[in-house]
Amino acid sequence: MACAVYARQSVEKKDSLSIDGQIELCRRAAGGPLEVYSDRGYSGKNTARPGFQRLMADVQSDRVEKLYVYRLDRFSRSVADFGRLWETLQAHRVEFVSVSESFDTSTPMGRAMLHIIMVFAQLERETTAERVRDNYYRRASLGHWPGGPAPYGYATGRMTDSEGRSRPALVPVPEQADAVRRIFTEYARDGATLGTLAKELNVEGVPAPRRGSWDSVAISRLLRSPVYVMADQDIYLHYQTAGVRIASPPEDFDGVHGLLLVGRRDRAKTGAQEPSLSVLNSAGLVPSYLWLTCQGKLARNRQIKNTGSGTHTWLSGLLKCGRCGYSLKVTEDRYRRYVHCSGRYNLAKCTAKHQVDLDGLERAAAEQIQRLWDACPGEAPQPRAGEAQARFCELDRREDMLLDAYAQGAMTQETLKRALARLERQREAALEAEKRAGLRRREQEPFSFDRLSFEEKKAVAARFIRRIEADGSRVIIHWNV
């Protein structure tokens, strides 16, 4: 290894020390021969200099032991660049000496100076990162695609805004967009799972995003993305009740454009920012009702996976508190089942204590369902576990979200009334659609509610029972027929 000198001069001036002069002063300080690296006519604002690049290549090859410069700005004028270069020098144990500034990293004072420079280098990096991040969120709040790879189904492009300026936007890729619509449509169907859908797509050779094949994670990530939804007022309420900050006004949710959700929910992480939702200047691909159906199914799958909820009674999802309207949760020990109001235990919004005889309630409900079924054989629907239940459970879930948002002050009473009225109309439309479907009772054998599986009982109960209100030990069943 050898000692080296680096000299640079961008423009020859009277008061500027020449390259030869810089080399001579460094040679005197070193007291011996030096390997010379120099650049004439190059600025120090960046590292794109041939002599400099040759020097750093030799440093990384461990051919340099000590580096001399006349002054720090001859080496680099960028504090951030110097911070990165010093990390390289340090990694290869190269000492650094600035002759005119008495700056020598082989001494304690020289190392202290380096640490000060590194602090400013870190400050510059963080400031730059903050500017980039602020610009990203600014573009997102305006509805422009903020940059980076386009989501599956789209390509990055440009569009002209109302003021005639060109803005980044998402442009649908026909083949991928068709695959996105298909994924939402098929997942919403009864019995479809993430795994079976991924397998089907792979068998058919449908290209997957950024990987060789589809899997449950890729499909789940696609289904959860709000980029694809044609956002309308239902979507606005969905995110409002979820507590997400919405940057766009309600009137921008026009049922045409998609959404962009930026920010992390984990605010404890470094650089995390509160999630913010904006309406994109790009069109969505799937209607809101289909997108919401898929979100409800994903949410139910997550709840079943994480908590096993809904396994203690086939009336789960129908039980409501008669005082506050929140869902009733069922727990079980070795001896009996207990009913708890989620408004009381989760949000401290209710003082009701319920003593419900679930065994007696299930017997009474089963007997009445059997009587209703026998009374209308021509109109009775088949117990299709999952389809009807999923539809009504999703409406109940959204109703609970609205009540939670109102209880936490996230919406006004008038907004809550309008949203609940919309859900009621959707519930009535779902019931009417199910009746029009003309599902007939089984012809193979007489219908017996007691012989149904647990999931089939839940599906049939969701068809016949609208809700069950409990207040203490008093229970009222509200029937759909």
Secondary structure, DSSP 8 states (H G I E B T S, - for coil): -EEEEEEEESS--TTS--HHHHHHHHHHHHTS--EEEEEES--SSSS--HHHHHHHHHHHTT-EEEEEESSHHHH-S-HHHHHHHHHHHHHTT-EEEETTTTEETTSHHHHHHHHHHHHHHHHHHHHHHHHHHHHHHHHHHTTS--SSS--TTEEEEEEE-TTS-EEEEEEE-HHHHHHHHHHHHHHTSTT--HHHHHHHHHHTT---TTSSS--HHHHHHHHH-GGGB---HHHHHHHHHTT-EE-S-GGG--SSEEEEEES-S-TTSTT----EEEEEEEE-SB-HHHHHHHHHHHHHHHHHHHH-TT-S-TTTTTEEETTT--BEEEEE-SS-EEEEEHHHHTSS---------HHHHHHHHHHHHHHHHHH-TTT-----TTHHHHHHHHHHHHHHHHHHHHHTTSS-HHHHHHHHHHHHHHHHHHHHHHHHTT----SSS---GGGS-HHHHHHHHHHHEEEEEEETTEEEEEE--
